[in-house]
Amino acid sequence: MEKYMNLPELTDDVGFLLSRASGLAVRGANAALGEYGLRVRQYSVLALAVRAPDGISQRELAGTLGLDPSQVVLLVDELVGAGLVERRPAPSDRRTRLVVATEEGERVRHRAGERVWADTRHRLRALSDAEQDTLRELLARIVDTADADGGNR
């Protein structure tokens, strides 16, 4: 932030700092994921599918990721095309399709996750472990509060 130190209108602006940090994190993660043909949003969908062995609905994915359902459909289509997830009918409602990770999807998520984690550790290297934990907790509270408000404020 040294180049911004004489610009308090930026360094005092939490929105600017969050946006700048987010951009850096996403670019770094996308670079780490590139070897697997993934980008951050696709990886996020894959990670959630791996975490839900019985499957997760596209509606749940959209809500969790804060994306429009049409965006999730496209992301899932890309992952299906890559053989990393598949759609299955929900046992309780045949109209609902569940997104389920394939075995290859689980392997890719694991390997790609290691690369993303390494990139994140590198980006946060200026912070102690305790500060990194605090940062995650604070960001999670911001997201949780926005979700509780419906994300509209």
Summary of the structure (lengths in Angstrom):
residues: 153
radius of gyration: 17.7
end to end distance: 28.2
largest distance: 59.4
contacts: 393
relative contact order: 0.12
helix: 68%
strand: 11%
